[in-house]
Amino acid sequence: MATIRKRLGKWQVQIRRKNYPNIIKTFTEKSSADKYVREIEVLMDREQFQDLSAAANTTLGDILKRYVNEITPSKKGAQWERYKINWLIRNKISLKTLTQLNSKDLYELKNELSTTRKPGTVRQYFHFAAA
């Protein structure tokens, strides 16, 4: 069930439904709030709703740091993998959240790597987790 209320000059939407997380979002216009409620409730009715709030708050850098600390040390080539992952963490792509990340970003990263590294090395940067 959704409620829309005016709060501090803005419109706050609160959607509560069994088996789904509570959703609270604020809009500047009531029409935008109404549209959002309709979209979310339709997705919930069709059982197609996915909560992406965790992905929206997690950056690629966060995931890479966790991976390099938890998974990489148990691998045979940990030293080289750590080097590659740390380079990726220092790159601007690591600042993107998981919901912002798209194929264009990966293509730009590939082109950036290709200017200073050989094709085999570029492949290794993209396939470090498979080792």
N, CA, C and O atoms as a GROMACS GRO file, in nm:
protein
  524
    1MET      N    1   0.084  -0.117   0.000
    1MET     CA    2   0.000   0.000   0.000
    1MET      C    3   0.089   0.124   0.000
    1MET      O    4   0.189   0.130   0.072
    2ALA      N    5   0.053   0.220  -0.078
    2ALA     CA    6   0.133   0.341  -0.093
    2ALA      C    7   0.062   0.461  -0.031
    2ALA      O    8  -0.060   0.474  -0.039
    3THR      N    9   0.141   0.546   0.031
    3THR     CA   10   0.090   0.673   0.081
    3THR      C   11   0.180   0.784   0.028
    3THR      O   12   0.302   0.772   0.021
    4ILE      N   13   0.114   0.893  -0.009
    4ILE     CA   14   0.186   1.010  -0.057
    4ILE      C   15   0.146   1.125   0.033
    4ILE      O   16   0.028   1.152   0.053
    5ARG      N   17   0.247   1.193   0.088
    5ARG     CA   18   0.216   1.305   0.176
    5ARG      C   19   0.312   1.420   0.147
    5ARG      O   20   0.424   1.399   0.101
    6LYS      N   21   0.265   1.540   0.177
    6LYS     CA   22   0.349   1.658   0.158
    6LYS      C   23   0.430   1.678   0.286
    6LYS      O   24   0.376   1.683   0.396
    7ARG      N   25   0.561   1.689   0.267
    7ARG     CA   26   0.649   1.703   0.383
    7ARG      C   27   0.761   1.799   0.349
    7ARG      O   28   0.838   1.776   0.256
    8LEU      N   29   0.769   1.908   0.423
    8LEU     CA   30   0.871   2.011   0.405
    8LEU      C   31   0.874   2.064   0.262
    8LEU      O   32   0.982   2.086   0.206
    9GLY      N   33   0.758   2.084   0.204
    9GLY     CA   34   0.748   2.140   0.070
    9GLY      C   35   0.771   2.041  -0.042
    9GLY      O   36   0.768   2.078  -0.160
   10LYS      N   37   0.794   1.915  -0.008
   10LYS     CA   38   0.814   1.811  -0.109
   10LYS      C   39   0.714   1.699  -0.087
   10LYS      O   40   0.644   1.696   0.015
   11TRP      N   41   0.708   1.607  -0.182
   11TRP     CA   42   0.614   1.496  -0.174
   11TRP      C   43   0.690   1.367  -0.141
   11TRP      O   44   0.780   1.326  -0.213
   12GLN      N   45   0.650   1.306  -0.030
   12GLN     CA   46   0.714   1.184   0.014
   12GLN      C   47   0.625   1.064  -0.017
   12GLN      O   48   0.507   1.061   0.018
   13VAL      N   49   0.684   0.965  -0.082
   13VAL     CA   50   0.613   0.842  -0.115
   13VAL      C   51   0.661   0.734  -0.019
   13VAL      O   52   0.781   0.719   0.005
   14GLN      N   53   0.566   0.661   0.035
   14GLN     CA   54   0.599   0.549   0.123
   14GLN      C   55   0.519   0.428   0.075
   14GLN      O   56   0.396   0.429   0.077
   15ILE      N   57   0.590   0.325   0.032
   15ILE     CA   58   0.524   0.204  -0.019
   15ILE      C   59   0.557   0.090   0.076
   15ILE      O   60   0.674   0.059   0.100
   16ARG      N   61   0.454   0.030   0.131
   16ARG     CA   62   0.471  -0.085   0.220
   16ARG      C   63   0.386  -0.199   0.166
   16ARG      O   64   0.266  -0.186   0.147
   17ARG      N   65   0.453  -0.310   0.143
   17ARG     CA   66   0.383  -0.426   0.093
   17ARG      C   67   0.450  -0.551   0.149
   17ARG      O   68   0.572  -0.556   0.162
   18LYS      N   69   0.369  -0.650   0.182
   18LYS     CA   70   0.420  -0.774   0.240
   18LYS      C   71   0.516  -0.842   0.141
   18LYS      O   72   0.492  -0.844   0.020
   19ASN      N   73   0.624  -0.897   0.196
   19ASN     CA   74   0.729  -0.967   0.121
   19ASN      C   75   0.815  -0.874   0.034
   19ASN      O   76   0.891  -0.923  -0.050
   20TYR      N   77   0.805  -0.745   0.053
   20TYR     CA   78   0.888  -0.648  -0.019
   20TYR      C   79   0.946  -0.549   0.081
   20TYR      O   80   0.887  -0.526   0.187
   21PRO      N   81   1.061  -0.491   0.050
   21PRO     CA   82   1.118  -0.391   0.142
   21PRO      C   83   1.034  -0.263   0.141
   21PRO      O   84   0.972  -0.228   0.040
   22ASN      N   85   1.033  -0.193   0.254
   22ASN     CA   86   0.965  -0.064   0.258
   22ASN      C   87   1.042   0.035   0.173
   22ASN      O   88   1.165   0.041   0.180
   23ILE      N   89   0.971   0.111   0.093
   23ILE     CA   90   1.033   0.207   0.002
   23ILE      C   91   0.987   0.346   0.042
   23ILE      O   92   0.868   0.374   0.051
   24ILE      N   93   1.084   0.434   0.064
   24ILE     CA   94   1.054   0.574   0.094
   24ILE      C   95   1.137   0.658   0.000
   24ILE      O   96   1.259   0.646  -0.007
   25LYS      N   97   1.068   0.745  -0.074
   25LYS     CA   98   1.136   0.829  -0.172
   25LYS      C   99   1.067   0.966  -0.175
   25LYS      O  100   0.947   0.976  -0.153
   26THR      N  101   1.145   1.070  -0.201
   26THR     CA  102   1.092   1.207  -0.200
   26THR      C  103   1.101   1.268  -0.340
   26THR      O  104   1.199   1.248  -0.412
   27PHE      N  105   0.996   1.342  -0.376
   27PHE     CA  106   0.987   1.405  -0.508
   27PHE      C  107   0.951   1.553  -0.491
   27PHE      O  108   0.891   1.592  -0.391
   28THR      N  109   0.988   1.633  -0.589
   28THR     CA  110   0.954   1.775  -0.584
   28THR      C  111   0.814   1.801  -0.638
   28THR      O  112   0.750   1.900  -0.601
   29GLU      N  113   0.765   1.714  -0.726
   29GLU     CA  114   0.632   1.732  -0.785
   29GLU      C  115   0.543   1.613  -0.750
   29GLU      O  116   0.588   1.499  -0.747
   30LYS      N  117   0.417   1.641  -0.725
   30LYS     CA  118   0.322   1.535  -0.690
   30LYS      C  119   0.298   1.441  -0.808
   30LYS      O  120   0.278   1.321  -0.789
   31SER      N  121   0.300   1.493  -0.929
   31SER     CA  122   0.279   1.409  -1.046
   31SER      C  123   0.389   1.304  -1.059
   31SER      O  124   0.363   1.190  -1.097
   32SER      N  125   0.513   1.343  -1.029
   32SER     CA  126   0.624   1.247  -1.033
   32SER      C  127   0.608   1.140  -0.927
   32SER      O  128   0.638   1.023  -0.950
   33ALA      N  129   0.560   1.180  -0.810
   33ALA     CA  130   0.538   1.085  -0.702
   33ALA      C  131   0.429   0.985  -0.740
   33ALA      O  132   0.443   0.865  -0.717
   34ASP      N  133   0.319   1.035  -0.798
   34ASP     CA  134   0.209   0.947  -0.841
   34ASP      C  135   0.258   0.847  -0.947
   34ASP      O  136   0.227   0.728  -0.940
   35LYS      N  137   0.334   0.896  -1.042
   35LYS     CA  138   0.385   0.809  -1.149
   35LYS      C  139   0.476   0.701  -1.091
   35LYS      O  140   0.467   0.585  -1.130
   36TYR      N  141   0.563   0.739  -0.998
   36TYR     CA  142   0.654   0.642  -0.936
   36TYR      C  143   0.576   0.534  -0.861
   36TYR      O  144   0.608   0.415  -0.872
   37VAL      N  145   0.475   0.574  -0.786
   37VAL     CA  146   0.393   0.477  -0.712
   37VAL      C  147   0.328   0.378  -0.808
   37VAL      O  148   0.331   0.257  -0.784
   38ARG      N  149   0.271   0.428  -0.916
   38ARG     CA  150   0.205   0.339  -1.013
   38ARG      C  151   0.305   0.240  -1.072
   38ARG      O  152   0.275   0.121  -1.083
   39GLU      N  153   0.423   0.288  -1.109
   39GLU     CA  154   0.524   0.200  -1.169
   39GLU      C  155   0.568   0.090  -1.073
   39GLU      O  156   0.576  -0.027  -1.110
   40ILE      N  157   0.598   0.128  -0.949
   40ILE     CA  158   0.646   0.032  -0.851
   40ILE      C  159   0.537  -0.070  -0.815
   40ILE      O  160   0.565  -0.189  -0.804
   41GLU      N  161   0.415  -0.022  -0.798
   41GLU     CA  162   0.308  -0.115  -0.761
   41GLU      C  163   0.275  -0.212  -0.874
   41GLU      O  164   0.241  -0.328  -0.849
   42VAL      N  165   0.285  -0.167  -0.998
   42VAL     CA  166   0.264  -0.258  -1.112
   42VAL      C  167   0.373  -0.366  -1.113
   42VAL      O  168   0.343  -0.483  -1.135
   43LEU      N  169   0.497  -0.326  -1.091
   43LEU     CA  170   0.607  -0.423  -1.086
   43LEU      C  171   0.587  -0.522  -0.972
   43LEU      O  172   0.614  -0.642  -0.987
   44MET      N  173   0.540  -0.473  -0.858
   44MET     CA  174   0.516  -0.562  -0.744
   44MET      C  175   0.400  -0.658  -0.773
   44MET      O  176   0.406  -0.775  -0.736
   45ASP      N  177   0.297  -0.609  -0.839
   45ASP     CA  178   0.183  -0.695  -0.874
   45ASP      C  179   0.226  -0.806  -0.970
   45ASP      O  180   0.179  -0.920  -0.959
   46ARG      N  181   0.316  -0.773  -1.061
   46ARG     CA  182   0.364  -0.873  -1.157
   46ARG      C  183   0.478  -0.958  -1.100
   46ARG      O  184   0.528  -1.049  -1.166
   47GLU      N  185   0.519  -0.928  -0.976
   47GLU     CA  186   0.630  -0.994  -0.909
   47GLU      C  187   0.761  -0.977  -0.987
   47GLU      O  188   0.842  -1.069  -0.994
   48GLN      N  189   0.779  -0.858  -1.045
   48GLN     CA  190   0.900  -0.827  -1.121
   48GLN      C  191   0.985  -0.720  -1.052
   48GLN      O  192   1.088  -0.680  -1.104
   49PHE      N  193   0.941  -0.676  -0.936
   49PHE     CA  194   1.013  -0.569  -0.865
   49PHE      C  195   1.144  -0.622  -0.810
   49PHE      O  196   1.150  -0.730  -0.750
   50GLN      N  197   1.252  -0.545  -0.831
   50GLN     CA  198   1.383  -0.576  -0.775
   50GLN      C  199   1.433  -0.455  -0.698
   50GLN      O  200   1.435  -0.344  -0.750
   51ASP      N  201   1.473  -0.478  -0.576
   51ASP     CA  202   1.526  -0.371  -0.493
   51ASP      C  203   1.671  -0.347  -0.528
   51ASP      O  204   1.756  -0.431  -0.499
   52LEU      N  205   1.701  -0.235  -0.591
   52LEU     CA  206   1.837  -0.203  -0.635
   52LEU      C  207   1.904  -0.101  -0.544
   52LEU      O  208   2.007  -0.044  -0.582
   53SER      N  209   1.849  -0.077  -0.426
   53SER     CA  210   1.907   0.024  -0.339
   53SER      C  211   2.047  -0.013  -0.294
   53SER      O  212   2.132   0.075  -0.280
   54ALA      N  213   2.074  -0.142  -0.270
   54ALA     CA  214   2.209  -0.183  -0.231
   54ALA      C  215   2.307  -0.160  -0.346
   54ALA      O  216   2.420  -0.115  -0.324
   55ALA      N  217   2.265  -0.191  -0.468
   55ALA     CA  218   2.352  -0.171  -0.585
   55ALA      C  219   2.376  -0.022  -0.611
   55ALA      O  220   2.483   0.016  -0.659
   56ALA      N  221   2.278   0.060  -0.580
   56ALA     CA  222   2.292   0.204  -0.603
   56ALA      C  223   2.388   0.267  -0.503
   56ALA      O  224   2.441   0.376  -0.528
   57ASN      N  225   2.411   0.200  -0.390
   57ASN     CA  226   2.500   0.254  -0.287
   57ASN      C  227   2.636   0.185  -0.285
   57ASN      O  228   2.720   0.220  -0.202
   58THR      N  229   2.659   0.089  -0.373
   58THR     CA  230   2.784   0.014  -0.376
   58THR      C  231   2.862   0.050  -0.503
   58THR      O  232   2.808   0.042  -0.613
   59THR      N  233   2.987   0.088  -0.485
   59THR     CA  234   3.069   0.121  -0.601
   59THR      C  235   3.148  -0.002  -0.645
   59THR      O  236   3.165  -0.098  -0.569
   60LEU      N  237   3.195   0.002  -0.767
   60LEU     CA  238   3.280  -0.105  -0.818
   60LEU      C  239   3.407  -0.115  -0.734
   60LEU      O  240   3.457  -0.224  -0.710
   61GLY      N  241   3.458   0.000  -0.691
   61GLY     CA  242   3.577   0.001  -0.607
   61GLY      C  243   3.557  -0.074  -0.476
   61GLY      O  244   3.647  -0.144  -0.429
   62ASP      N  245   3.438  -0.059  -0.416
   62ASP     CA  246   3.407  -0.131  -0.291
   62ASP      C  247   3.414  -0.282  -0.313
   62ASP      O  248   3.470  -0.355  -0.231
   63ILE      N  249   3.357  -0.328  -0.423
   63ILE     CA  250   3.357  -0.470  -0.453
   63ILE      C  251   3.498  -0.520  -0.481
   63ILE      O  252   3.537  -0.627  -0.434
   64LEU      N  253   3.575  -0.443  -0.557
   64LEU     CA  254   3.712  -0.483  -0.588
   64LEU      C  255   3.798  -0.489  -0.462
   64LEU      O  256   3.880  -0.580  -0.447
   65LYS      N  257   3.781  -0.394  -0.370
   65LYS     CA  258   3.857  -0.396  -0.244
   65LYS      C  259   3.823  -0.519  -0.162
   65LYS      O  260   3.911  -0.585  -0.107
   66ARG      N  261   3.696  -0.550  -0.155
   66ARG     CA  262   3.654  -0.668  -0.080
   66ARG      C  263   3.711  -0.796  -0.145
   66ARG      O  264   3.758  -0.886  -0.076
   67TYR      N  265   3.707  -0.802  -0.276
   67TYR     CA  266   3.759  -0.917  -0.350
   67TYR      C  267   3.909  -0.934  -0.326
   67TYR      O  268   3.955  -1.045  -0.300
   68VAL      N  269   3.984  -0.826  -0.334
   68VAL     CA  270   4.129  -0.834  -0.319
   68VAL      C  271   4.167  -0.873  -0.174
   68VAL      O  272   4.272  -0.933  -0.152
   69ASN      N  273   4.083  -0.840  -0.079
   69ASN     CA  274   4.111  -0.875   0.060
   69ASN      C  275   4.066  -1.016   0.097
   69ASN      O  276   4.130  -1.081   0.180
   70GLU      N  277   3.957  -1.064   0.036
   70GLU     CA  278   3.901  -1.193   0.077
   70GLU      C  279   3.935  -1.308  -0.016
   70GLU      O  280   3.961  -1.418   0.031
   71ILE      N  281   3.936  -1.286  -0.146
   71ILE     CA  282   3.952  -1.396  -0.242
   71ILE      C  283   4.096  -1.407  -0.293
   71ILE      O  284   4.153  -1.516  -0.298
   72THR      N  285   4.154  -1.295  -0.330
   72THR     CA  286   4.287  -1.295  -0.393
   72THR      C  287   4.396  -1.364  -0.310
   72THR      O  288   4.476  -1.437  -0.367
   73PRO      N  289   4.404  -1.344  -0.178
   73PRO     CA  290   4.514  -1.406  -0.102
   73PRO      C  291   4.521  -1.558  -0.113
   73PRO      O  292   4.628  -1.615  -0.094
   74SER      N  293   4.410  -1.625  -0.142
   74SER     CA  294   4.411  -1.771  -0.150
   74SER      C  295   4.452  -1.822  -0.288
   74SER      O  296   4.457  -1.943  -0.310
   75LYS      N  297   4.480  -1.733  -0.381
   75LYS     CA  298   4.515  -1.774  -0.518
   75LYS      C  299   4.666  -1.785  -0.536
   75LYS      O  300   4.744  -1.723  -0.464
   76LYS      N  301   4.704  -1.865  -0.632
   76LYS     CA  302   4.845  -1.888  -0.661
   76LYS      C  303   4.914  -1.760  -0.711
   76LYS      O  304   5.025  -1.729  -0.669
   77GLY      N  305   4.850  -1.688  -0.798
   77GLY     CA  306   4.907  -1.565  -0.854
   77GLY      C  307   4.855  -1.441  -0.784
   77GLY      O  308   4.822  -1.341  -0.849
   78ALA      N  309   4.846  -1.446  -0.653
   78ALA     CA  310   4.786  -1.337  -0.576
   78ALA      C  311   4.858  -1.204  -0.596
   78ALA      O  312   4.794  -1.099  -0.605
   79GLN      N  313   4.988  -1.208  -0.601
   79GLN     CA  314   5.065  -1.083  -0.614
   79GLN      C  315   5.029  -1.009  -0.742
   79GLN      O  316   5.007  -0.888  -0.737
   80TRP      N  317   5.023  -1.078  -0.855
   80TRP     CA  318   4.993  -1.013  -0.983
   80TRP      C  319   4.847  -0.972  -0.991
   80TRP      O  320   4.814  -0.867  -1.046
   81GLU      N  321   4.760  -1.055  -0.937
   81GLU     CA  322   4.618  -1.020  -0.939
   81GLU      C  323   4.594  -0.896  -0.853
   81GLU      O  324   4.517  -0.808  -0.891
   82ARG      N  325   4.660  -0.889  -0.737
   82ARG     CA  326   4.646  -0.772  -0.649
   82ARG      C  327   4.693  -0.646  -0.722
   82ARG      O  328   4.632  -0.541  -0.708
   83TYR      N  329   4.801  -0.656  -0.797
   83TYR     CA  330   4.854  -0.542  -0.873
   83TYR      C  331   4.749  -0.492  -0.973
   83TYR      O  332   4.723  -0.372  -0.981
   84LYS      N  333   4.689  -0.584  -1.047
   84LYS     CA  334   4.590  -0.546  -1.149
   84LYS      C  335   4.464  -0.487  -1.086
   84LYS      O  336   4.411  -0.387  -1.134
   85ILE      N  337   4.418  -0.548  -0.978
   85ILE     CA  338   4.297  -0.498  -0.912
   85ILE      C  339   4.322  -0.361  -0.851
   85ILE      O  340   4.236  -0.273  -0.860
   86ASN      N  341   4.438  -0.341  -0.790
   86ASN     CA  342   4.470  -0.209  -0.733
   86ASN      C  343   4.476  -0.102  -0.840
   86ASN      O  344   4.438   0.012  -0.816
   87TRP      N  345   4.523  -0.138  -0.960
   87TRP     CA  346   4.521  -0.041  -1.070
   87TRP      C  347   4.376  -0.004  -1.104
   87TRP      O  348   4.344   0.113  -1.126
   88LEU      N  349   4.289  -0.105  -1.108
   88LEU     CA  350   4.148  -0.079  -1.138
   88LEU      C  351   4.084   0.007  -1.028
   88LEU      O  352   4.002   0.094  -1.057
   89ILE      N  353   4.121  -0.018  -0.903
   89ILE     CA  354   4.067   0.060  -0.792
   89ILE      C  355   4.108   0.207  -0.804
   89ILE      O  356   4.030   0.296  -0.771
   90ARG      N  357   4.229   0.233  -0.850
   90ARG     CA  358   4.276   0.371  -0.868
   90ARG      C  359   4.216   0.439  -0.990
   90ARG      O  360   4.221   0.561  -1.002
   91ASN      N  361   4.158   0.361  -1.081
   91ASN     CA  362   4.099   0.415  -1.203
   91ASN      C  363   3.964   0.480  -1.171
   91ASN      O  364   3.899   0.444  -1.073
   92LYS      N  365   3.923   0.574  -1.254
   92LYS     CA  366   3.797   0.646  -1.232
   92LYS      C  367   3.674   0.554  -1.240
   92LYS      O  368   3.569   0.588  -1.186
   93ILE      N  369   3.686   0.440  -1.307
   93ILE     CA  370   3.572   0.350  -1.319
   93ILE      C  371   3.530   0.294  -1.183
   93ILE      O  372   3.414   0.258  -1.165
   94SER      N  373   3.622   0.287  -1.089
   94SER     CA  374   3.590   0.232  -0.957
   94SER      C  375   3.498   0.323  -0.877
   94SER      O  376   3.442   0.280  -0.776
   95LEU      N  377   3.480   0.447  -0.919
   95LEU     CA  378   3.392   0.541  -0.850
   95LEU      C  379   3.245   0.523  -0.889
   95LEU      O  380   3.156   0.576  -0.823
   96LYS      N  381   3.220   0.449  -0.996
   96LYS     CA  382   3.083   0.427  -1.044
   96LYS      C  383   3.010   0.328  -0.955
   96LYS      O  384   3.067   0.229  -0.910
   97THR      N  385   2.883   0.356  -0.930
   97THR     CA  386   2.802   0.258  -0.857
   97THR      C  387   2.761   0.147  -0.953
   97THR      O  388   2.771   0.162  -1.075
   98LEU      N  389   2.716   0.038  -0.899
   98LEU     CA  390   2.681  -0.077  -0.982
   98LEU      C  391   2.563  -0.047  -1.074
   98LEU      O  392   2.552  -0.106  -1.182
   99THR      N  393   2.476   0.044  -1.034
   99THR     CA  394   2.364   0.079  -1.121
   99THR      C  395   2.407   0.176  -1.231
   99THR      O  396   2.340   0.186  -1.335
  100GLN      N  397   2.516   0.248  -1.210
  100GLN     CA  398   2.565   0.343  -1.311
  100GLN      C  399   2.656   0.277  -1.413
  100GLN      O  400   2.670   0.327  -1.525
  101LEU      N  401   2.716   0.167  -1.378
  101LEU     CA  402   2.814   0.100  -1.463
  101LEU      C  403   2.747   0.044  -1.588
  101LEU      O  404   2.644  -0.023  -1.580
  102ASN      N  405   2.806   0.072  -1.704
  102ASN     CA  406   2.748   0.022  -1.829
  102ASN      C  407   2.859  -0.021  -1.925
  102ASN      O  408   2.977  -0.007  -1.895
  103SER      N  409   2.821  -0.074  -2.039
  103SER     CA  410   2.918  -0.126  -2.134
  103SER      C  411   3.008  -0.016  -2.191
  103SER      O  412   3.123  -0.043  -2.226
  104LYS      N  413   2.958   0.105  -2.200
  104LYS     CA  414   3.040   0.217  -2.250
  104LYS      C  415   3.159   0.241  -2.158
  104LYS      O  416   3.269   0.268  -2.205
  105ASP      N  417   3.137   0.231  -2.026
  105ASP     CA  418   3.245   0.250  -1.930
  105ASP      C  419   3.352   0.142  -1.948
  105ASP      O  420   3.472   0.171  -1.943
  106LEU      N  421   3.309   0.019  -1.968
  106LEU     CA  422   3.404  -0.092  -1.988
  106LEU      C  423   3.480  -0.075  -2.119
  106LEU      O  424   3.599  -0.106  -2.127
  107TYR      N  425   3.412  -0.028  -2.222
  107TYR     CA  426   3.477  -0.004  -2.351
  107TYR      C  427   3.584   0.105  -2.337
  107TYR      O  428   3.693   0.092  -2.392
  108GLU      N  429   3.553   0.212  -2.264
  108GLU     CA  430   3.650   0.318  -2.242
  108GLU      C  431   3.770   0.268  -2.161
  108GLU      O  432   3.884   0.306  -2.188
  109LEU      N  433   3.743   0.183  -2.063
  109LEU     CA  434   3.852   0.124  -1.984
  109LEU      C  435   3.941   0.037  -2.072
  109LEU      O  436   4.064   0.042  -2.061
  110LYS      N  437   3.880  -0.041  -2.159
  110LYS     CA  438   3.956  -0.127  -2.251
  110LYS      C  439   4.044  -0.042  -2.342
  110LYS      O  440   4.161  -0.076  -2.364
  111ASN      N  441   3.991   0.067  -2.394
  111ASN     CA  442   4.069   0.155  -2.481
  111ASN      C  443   4.184   0.220  -2.404
  111ASN      O  444   4.294   0.235  -2.458
  112GLU      N  445   4.158   0.259  -2.280
  112GLU     CA  446   4.262   0.320  -2.197
  112GLU      C  447   4.376   0.220  -2.171
  112GLU      O  448   4.493   0.255  -2.179
  113LEU      N  449   4.339   0.097  -2.141
  113LEU     CA  450   4.440  -0.006  -2.118
  113LEU      C  451   4.518  -0.038  -2.246
  113LEU      O  452   4.638  -0.063  -2.242
  114SER      N  453   4.449  -0.036  -2.359
  114SER     CA  454   4.511  -0.072  -2.487
  114SER      C  455   4.619   0.026  -2.530
  114SER      O  456   4.707  -0.010  -2.610
  115THR      N  457   4.615   0.146  -2.481
  115THR     CA  458   4.716   0.245  -2.522
  115THR      C  459   4.853   0.215  -2.463
  115THR      O  460   4.956   0.251  -2.521
  116THR      N  461   4.857   0.148  -2.346
  116THR     CA  462   4.986   0.125  -2.280
  116THR      C  463   5.018  -0.023  -2.260
  116THR      O  464   5.128  -0.057  -2.218
  117ARG      N  465   4.924  -0.112  -2.290
  117ARG     CA  466   4.945  -0.254  -2.265
  117ARG      C  467   4.914  -0.337  -2.389
  117ARG      O  468   4.840  -0.293  -2.477
  118LYS      N  469   4.971  -0.456  -2.394
  118LYS     CA  470   4.948  -0.546  -2.506
  118LYS      C  471   4.811  -0.613  -2.492
  118LYS      O  472   4.756  -0.616  -2.382
  119PRO      N  473   4.755  -0.667  -2.601
  119PRO     CA  474   4.622  -0.728  -2.598
  119PRO      C  475   4.606  -0.839  -2.494
  119PRO      O  476   4.501  -0.850  -2.430
  120GLY      N  477   4.708  -0.922  -2.476
  120GLY     CA  478   4.700  -1.029  -2.377
  120GLY      C  479   4.686  -0.976  -2.236
  120GLY      O  480   4.613  -1.032  -2.154
  121THR      N  481   4.755  -0.868  -2.208
  121THR     CA  482   4.747  -0.805  -2.075
  121THR      C  483   4.610  -0.743  -2.054
  121THR      O  484   4.554  -0.753  -1.944
  122VAL      N  485   4.556  -0.680  -2.157
  122VAL     CA  486   4.422  -0.621  -2.147
  122VAL      C  487   4.320  -0.729  -2.115
  122VAL      O  488   4.231  -0.709  -2.032
  123ARG      N  489   4.332  -0.844  -2.181
  123ARG     CA  490   4.241  -0.956  -2.153
  123ARG      C  491   4.253  -1.000  -2.007
  123ARG      O  492   4.153  -1.032  -1.943
  124GLN      N  493   4.375  -1.001  -1.955
  124GLN     CA  494   4.395  -1.042  -1.817
  124GLN      C  495   4.327  -0.946  -1.719
  124GLN      O  496   4.276  -0.990  -1.616
  125TYR      N  497   4.326  -0.818  -1.749
  125TYR     CA  498   4.258  -0.722  -1.663
  125TYR      C  499   4.108  -0.749  -1.657
  125TYR      O  500   4.044  -0.728  -1.554
  126PHE      N  501   4.054  -0.796  -1.768
  126PHE     CA  502   3.911  -0.822  -1.772
  126PHE      C  503   3.874  -0.961  -1.722
  126PHE      O  504   3.758  -0.987  -1.691
  127HIS      N  505   3.972  -1.049  -1.712
  127HIS     CA  506   3.944  -1.186  -1.671
  127HIS      C  507   4.022  -1.226  -1.547
  127HIS      O  508   4.052  -1.344  -1.528
  128PHE      N  509   4.055  -1.129  -1.461
  128PHE     CA  510   4.136  -1.160  -1.344
  128PHE      C  511   4.065  -1.255  -1.249
  128PHE      O  512   4.130  -1.333  -1.179
  129ALA      N  513   3.935  -1.252  -1.244
  129ALA     CA  514   3.861  -1.335  -1.148
  129ALA      C  515   3.857  -1.482  -1.191
  129ALA      O  516   3.830  -1.569  -1.108
  130ALA      N  517   3.884  -1.510  -1.316
  130ALA     CA  518   3.876  -1.648  -1.365
  130ALA      C  519   4.001  -1.728  -1.331
  130ALA      O  520   4.001  -1.851  -1.340
  131ALA      N  521   4.107  -1.659  -1.292
  131ALA     CA  522   4.233  -1.730  -1.264
  131ALA      C  523   4.227  -1.814  -1.140
  131ALA      O  524   4.326  -1.879  -1.104
   0.00000   0.00000   0.00000
